[in-house]
């Protein structure tokens, strides 16, 4: 089975878990089980309209669901044998991810997400911010209900993991926001990679470490598989930046070159600024600072980046990061299909075309 099909198969299973966990219509029984008995009178209709509807409008747009798949593969590759039992926890990385994307679209003033208008343009910023924030806390219901009968020690590790990774995600987002709002002439490739390790690496790392915690892996094994997952997250972001300029992604998600319009400091841009002639560098800086909307200027920018081989450089960097971290984690993994799929996972996400 090609990895794309494997991902699609897992995506369908994860979608079922999301539907079981968070209904599209929030009735009293579910609300009181999740939130505790209401002291006064619930307005189920309003909560459904302002929470469930925007959240499900977003979730039903699809997505690769690769983070929960990474969790499951990490669990199995480290010796986990009860995949069915831990399936309900796949909602945790998926909801955290989708909540962060919903908020991110507001922060970036984005217009398109997965081929549709962004949630805040449909439901309003106030409802969208609240729905996105809800997705940060919603999956913790799985933990405090503890219907999986996880040990107290395991629960504490998961809570700690989520806390630190969500803080790292916020730190990465803080860097990214200010970088494309202000001129940041001091930035280097290493700065960019750290931002990605925080922002895109956080939920990948969380997913893999969650799988490791559920197998009761030792600290070294947990750290190594987390590092591999982080490299996949960073590589995924680099490839995302590439696809925004030259791939098919813009036809089904963001507009082509929207990163240029937003003034995003990508690895591609930083490499070009470092390698470009003084004339090209000044022109590139002028364009990025102007946040162009004209496709002609965006195409000119892409042309300058291609001139210095920056897009190809980014592609190779993504591959090398994953390759290096795989060598470090590979000795700790059990032989079998899960290990093979985990290796294939990194290759697929860094070489995808959409």
C-alpha positions as CSV (number, residue, x, y, z in Angstrom):
1,X,0.0,0.0,0.0
2,X,1.4,3.4,-1.0
3,X,1.9,5.7,2.0
4,X,-0.7,8.2,0.6
5,X,-3.3,5.4,0.8
6,X,-2.1,4.3,4.2
7,X,-2.6,7.9,5.5
8,X,-6.0,8.1,3.9
9,X,-7.1,4.8,5.6
10,X,-5.9,6.1,9.0
11,X,-7.5,9.5,8.3
12,X,-10.9,7.7,8.0
13,X,-10.4,6.0,11.4
14,X,-9.4,9.2,13.1
15,X,-12.4,11.0,11.6
16,X,-14.6,8.3,13.3
17,X,-12.9,9.0,16.6
18,X,-13.6,12.7,16.2
19,X,-17.2,12.1,15.5
20,X,-17.6,9.7,18.5
21,X,-15.8,12.2,20.8
22,X,-17.4,15.5,19.8
23,X,-20.9,15.4,18.4
24,X,-22.2,17.8,15.7
25,X,-25.2,18.6,17.9
26,X,-24.3,19.3,21.6
27,X,-27.1,18.0,23.8
28,X,-27.5,18.2,27.5
29,X,-26.2,14.7,28.2
30,X,-22.9,15.3,26.4
31,X,-22.4,18.8,27.8
32,X,-23.0,17.7,31.4
33,X,-20.7,14.7,30.9
34,X,-18.0,16.9,29.6
35,X,-18.5,20.0,31.8
36,X,-20.4,18.7,34.8
37,X,-24.0,19.2,35.8
38,X,-25.4,22.6,34.9
39,X,-26.4,24.7,37.9
40,X,-29.0,26.7,36.1
41,X,-30.3,26.2,32.5
42,X,-28.3,25.1,29.4
43,X,-28.8,26.7,26.0
44,X,-27.8,23.7,23.9
45,X,-28.9,25.3,20.7
46,X,-26.6,28.4,21.1
47,X,-23.6,26.3,22.2
48,X,-24.1,24.1,19.2
49,X,-24.3,27.0,16.8
50,X,-21.3,28.9,18.2
51,X,-19.0,26.0,19.0
52,X,-19.9,22.7,17.2
53,X,-20.9,24.3,13.9
54,X,-17.7,26.3,13.3
55,X,-15.5,23.5,14.6
56,X,-17.2,20.9,12.4
57,X,-17.2,23.2,9.4
58,X,-13.4,23.3,9.8
59,X,-12.9,19.6,10.6
60,X,-15.0,18.4,7.7
61,X,-12.8,20.2,5.2
62,X,-10.5,17.3,5.6
63,X,-6.7,17.4,6.2
64,X,-4.1,14.7,6.2
65,X,-4.6,13.8,9.9
66,X,-0.9,13.0,9.9
67,X,-0.2,13.9,13.5
68,X,-2.5,11.3,15.1
69,X,-1.1,8.8,12.5
70,X,2.4,9.7,13.7
71,X,1.2,9.1,17.3
72,X,-0.1,5.6,16.4
73,X,3.1,4.6,14.4
74,X,5.4,5.8,17.2
75,X,3.3,3.8,19.7
76,X,3.6,0.6,17.6
77,X,7.3,1.1,16.6
78,X,8.2,1.4,20.3
79,X,6.4,-1.9,21.1
80,X,2.8,-0.8,21.8
81,X,0.4,-3.7,21.1
82,X,-3.0,-2.3,21.9
83,X,-3.7,0.2,19.2
84,X,-7.4,-0.1,19.5
85,X,-7.3,1.0,23.2
86,X,-5.4,4.2,22.5
87,X,-7.4,5.3,19.4
88,X,-9.6,7.7,21.4
89,X,-6.4,9.7,22.2
90,X,-5.9,10.5,18.5
91,X,-8.3,13.3,18.9
92,X,-5.8,15.1,21.2
93,X,-3.1,16.1,18.6
94,X,-5.7,16.6,15.9
95,X,-7.9,19.0,17.8
96,X,-4.9,20.9,19.1
97,X,-3.6,21.3,15.5
98,X,-6.9,22.4,14.0
99,X,-7.5,24.9,16.8
100,X,-4.0,26.4,16.2
101,X,-4.7,26.7,12.5
102,X,-8.1,28.4,13.1
103,X,-6.4,31.0,15.3
104,X,-3.4,31.3,12.9
105,X,-5.7,32.2,10.0
106,X,-7.0,35.2,12.0
107,X,-3.5,36.3,13.0
108,X,-2.3,36.1,9.4
109,X,-5.5,37.7,7.9
110,X,-5.8,34.7,5.7
111,X,-8.7,34.3,3.3
112,X,-8.6,30.6,2.2
113,X,-8.1,27.4,4.1
114,X,-8.4,24.0,2.5
115,X,-10.3,25.4,-0.5
116,X,-12.9,27.4,1.4
117,X,-13.2,30.8,3.1
118,X,-11.4,30.9,6.4
119,X,-13.6,30.2,9.5
120,X,-13.5,33.8,10.7
121,X,-14.8,35.1,7.4
122,X,-17.8,32.8,7.7
123,X,-18.6,32.9,11.4
124,X,-16.9,36.1,12.5
125,X,-13.6,36.6,14.5
126,X,-15.2,36.5,17.9
127,X,-16.9,33.0,17.4
128,X,-13.8,31.7,15.6
129,X,-11.3,32.8,18.4
130,X,-13.5,31.1,21.0
131,X,-14.0,28.0,18.9
132,X,-10.2,27.8,18.3
133,X,-9.5,28.2,22.0
134,X,-12.0,25.5,22.8
135,X,-10.1,23.1,20.6
136,X,-7.1,23.7,22.8
137,X,-8.9,22.3,25.8
138,X,-11.6,20.1,24.4
139,X,-9.4,16.9,24.0
140,X,-8.4,17.0,27.7
141,X,-11.9,15.7,28.4
142,X,-10.4,12.3,27.3
143,X,-7.8,12.6,30.0
144,X,-9.9,13.8,32.9
145,X,-12.7,11.3,32.2
146,X,-10.0,8.7,32.0
147,X,-12.2,6.1,30.5
148,X,-9.1,4.4,29.1
149,X,-8.0,3.7,32.7
150,X,-4.5,5.3,32.3
151,X,-2.2,5.3,35.3
152,X,-1.9,8.5,37.2
153,X,1.8,8.7,36.3
154,X,0.9,8.4,32.6
155,X,-1.7,11.1,32.8
156,X,0.7,13.5,34.5
157,X,3.3,12.9,31.7
158,X,0.7,13.6,29.1
159,X,-0.5,16.8,30.8
160,X,3.1,18.0,31.2
161,X,3.8,17.1,27.5
162,X,0.8,19.1,26.3
163,X,1.7,22.1,28.4
164,X,5.3,22.4,27.3
165,X,4.6,21.7,23.6
166,X,1.7,24.2,23.4
167,X,4.0,26.8,25.0
168,X,6.6,26.1,22.4
169,X,4.0,26.4,19.7
170,X,3.0,29.8,21.0
171,X,6.7,30.9,21.1
172,X,7.2,29.8,17.5
173,X,4.0,31.6,16.4
174,X,5.2,34.8,18.3
175,X,8.5,34.7,16.3
176,X,6.7,34.1,13.0
177,X,4.1,36.9,13.5
178,X,6.7,39.6,14.3
179,X,9.0,38.5,11.6
180,X,6.6,39.2,8.8
181,X,5.2,42.3,10.4
182,X,8.6,44.1,10.9
183,X,11.9,44.2,9.1
184,X,14.1,41.5,10.6
185,X,17.5,41.9,8.9
186,X,19.3,39.9,11.6
187,X,17.6,36.6,10.8
188,X,19.5,33.6,9.7
189,X,18.7,30.0,8.7
190,X,19.2,28.9,12.2
191,X,16.6,31.4,13.5
192,X,14.1,30.1,11.0
193,X,14.7,26.4,11.9
194,X,14.2,27.2,15.6
195,X,10.9,28.9,14.8
196,X,9.8,25.8,12.9
197,X,11.0,23.5,15.6
198,X,8.8,25.4,18.0
199,X,5.8,26.1,15.8
200,X,5.4,23.2,13.4
201,X,7.6,20.8,15.3
202,X,5.6,21.1,18.5
203,X,2.5,19.1,17.6
204,X,4.6,16.6,15.6
205,X,6.8,16.1,18.7
206,X,3.8,15.9,21.0
207,X,2.2,13.2,18.8
208,X,5.3,11.0,18.8
209,X,6.0,11.5,22.4
210,X,2.4,10.8,23.3
211,X,2.8,7.4,21.5
212,X,6.0,6.8,23.4
213,X,4.4,7.7,26.8
214,X,1.6,5.2,26.1
215,X,4.1,2.4,25.6
216,X,5.9,3.5,28.8
217,X,9.1,4.0,26.8
218,X,12.2,5.2,28.6
219,X,13.3,8.9,28.5
220,X,15.9,8.3,25.8
221,X,13.6,6.5,23.5
222,X,10.9,9.2,24.0
223,X,13.4,12.0,23.3
224,X,14.8,10.3,20.2
225,X,11.4,9.7,18.6
226,X,10.3,13.2,19.6
227,X,13.4,14.6,17.8
228,X,12.5,12.5,14.7
229,X,9.0,13.8,14.7
230,X,10.2,17.4,15.2
231,X,12.4,17.0,12.0
232,X,9.3,15.8,10.2
233,X,7.4,18.9,11.4
234,X,10.2,21.2,10.3
235,X,10.5,19.5,7.0
236,X,6.8,19.6,6.5
237,X,6.8,23.4,7.0
238,X,9.7,23.9,4.6
239,X,7.9,21.8,2.0
240,X,4.7,23.9,2.7
241,X,6.7,27.0,2.0
242,X,7.9,25.5,-1.3
243,X,4.5,24.4,-2.4
244,X,3.1,27.8,-1.7
245,X,5.4,29.1,-4.4
246,X,5.5,26.4,-7.0
247,X,3.2,23.5,-6.1
248,X,-0.4,22.6,-6.5
249,X,-1.2,23.6,-2.9
250,X,-2.4,27.1,-3.8
251,X,-5.2,25.7,-6.0
252,X,-6.7,23.9,-3.0
253,X,-5.7,26.0,-0.1
254,X,-3.9,29.3,0.2
255,X,-3.4,31.5,-2.9
256,X,-0.2,31.1,-4.8
257,X,2.6,33.1,-3.2
258,X,0.5,34.2,-0.3
259,X,3.6,33.8,1.9
260,X,5.2,36.6,-0.2
261,X,2.1,38.8,0.3
262,X,2.2,38.2,4.0
263,X,6.0,39.0,4.2
264,X,6.8,35.6,5.7
265,X,10.5,35.0,6.5
266,X,10.9,31.5,5.0
267,X,14.1,29.5,4.6
268,X,13.7,30.1,0.8
269,X,13.7,33.9,1.3
270,X,16.5,33.9,3.8
271,X,18.7,31.8,1.5
272,X,18.0,34.1,-1.4
273,X,18.8,37.3,0.6
274,X,22.1,35.7,1.7
275,X,23.1,34.6,-1.9
276,X,21.6,37.4,-4.0
277,X,23.5,40.3,-5.6
278,X,23.1,43.7,-4.0
279,X,20.6,44.7,-6.7
280,X,18.4,41.6,-6.3
281,X,18.6,41.7,-2.5
282,X,17.4,45.3,-2.4
283,X,14.6,44.5,-4.8
284,X,13.5,41.5,-2.8
285,X,13.5,43.4,0.5
286,X,11.5,46.2,-1.2
287,X,8.9,43.7,-2.4
288,X,8.6,41.7,0.9
289,X,8.2,44.9,2.9
290,X,5.4,46.1,0.5
291,X,3.2,43.0,1.0
292,X,2.4,42.8,-2.7
293,X,-1.0,41.6,-4.0
294,X,-0.3,41.8,-7.7
295,X,0.5,38.3,-9.1
296,X,3.0,39.8,-11.5
297,X,5.2,41.1,-8.6
298,X,4.7,37.8,-6.7
299,X,5.9,35.9,-9.8
300,X,8.9,38.3,-10.1
301,X,9.8,37.4,-6.5
302,X,9.6,33.7,-7.2
303,X,11.8,34.2,-10.2
304,X,14.5,35.8,-8.1
305,X,14.3,32.9,-5.6
306,X,14.7,30.4,-8.4
307,X,17.6,32.3,-9.8
308,X,19.7,31.6,-6.7
309,X,18.5,28.0,-6.4
310,X,16.8,28.7,-3.1
311,X,13.7,26.6,-3.7
312,X,15.9,23.5,-4.5
313,X,18.1,24.3,-1.5
314,X,15.0,24.3,0.8
315,X,13.9,20.9,-0.6
316,X,17.2,19.3,0.1
317,X,17.5,20.9,3.6
318,X,14.1,19.3,4.5
319,X,15.3,15.9,3.3
320,X,18.6,16.1,5.1
321,X,17.0,17.0,8.5
322,X,14.7,14.0,8.4
323,X,17.5,11.7,7.2
324,X,19.8,12.7,10.1
325,X,17.2,12.3,12.8
326,X,16.1,8.9,11.4
327,X,19.6,7.6,11.8
328,X,19.5,8.6,15.5
329,X,16.1,7.0,16.3
330,X,16.3,3.9,14.1
331,X,18.3,1.7,16.6
332,X,15.6,2.2,19.3
333,X,12.6,1.0,17.2
334,X,11.2,-2.5,17.0
335,X,11.6,-4.3,13.6
336,X,8.3,-4.5,11.7
337,X,5.8,-2.7,9.6
338,X,5.4,0.2,12.0
339,X,9.1,1.0,11.8
340,X,9.1,0.8,8.0
341,X,6.0,3.1,7.9
342,X,7.6,5.6,10.2
343,X,10.6,5.9,7.9
344,X,8.3,6.2,4.9
345,X,6.3,8.8,6.8
346,X,9.3,11.3,6.8
347,X,10.0,10.7,3.1
348,X,6.3,11.2,2.1
349,X,5.8,14.5,4.0
350,X,9.0,16.1,2.7
351,X,8.5,15.1,-0.9
352,X,4.7,15.5,-1.2
353,X,3.4,17.7,-4.1
354,X,0.3,19.0,-2.4
